[in-house]
């Protein structure tokens, strides 16, 4: 079964909701601001990678290089 691609913001929001965590709780646990979490879940394109990784670490993930496939 092929895994459906999802955006970073969709991934973070889905993971947060799967553990029944509010945006505020996630911000506190990750050590980032609430505004950052809101911007991340809205798909803001200019966010700091280190802060994104702080959030992703809550779920056992981090950002890394990924092969781009061009048509």
N, C-alpha and C positions, 0 to 999 in steps of 0.2 A: 504494500500500500504506500503510495507516494505521499510524503509529508507536504502539507500546504505551506507556502511561504507566508510569512507574516512580518509586519514591520516591527521595529524595536518598540515603538509605543504600544502596539497591540500585545506584544509579548509581555512587557512589564505590567500592563494593566490586567491581563489575564492571570499572570502569576500572583499579583497582589490580591485580586478578588478570589482566587482559588484558596487562599489561606485566610480569607475574611478579614483583611487588613485595610484600614482606611488610608488615604493618602498621608494624613498627618502621622499616623503610626509608622508607616513605612519611612517617612522622612526622618523621624526620630531614631528609628532603629538603624538606619543607614548612615546617620550623621550628616544629612543634607537638609536644606531648607524645604519647606512645604512648596514654595514657589517653584523650586527646581523640579520637584516631583510633578507638579501640575504641567510645567513646560515639557517635561519628558513625555508624559502621557498624551500631550497634544501634538507631539512630533516636531517640536522646535528643532531646527537644523543646526543651531550653533550652541551646543552644550559641551561642557568639558568632559573628556573621556574618563578622567580619573573619578569624577563624581558619578558618571553613569555606572562605572564599575563598582563603586561603593553600593549602589542600589542593587545591581545584578548579583553581587556577592551574597546578598540575603537569600538568594535562591540557588546558589551554587554555580553561577555562571559568570563570565566576563567577556568583554569585547576582544576580538582578535581579527587578524587578517582572514579574508575570505575570498576565494576565487571568484572572479567576475566572469560571467558568461555573456558574450555579446552576440547579437544576431546579425 
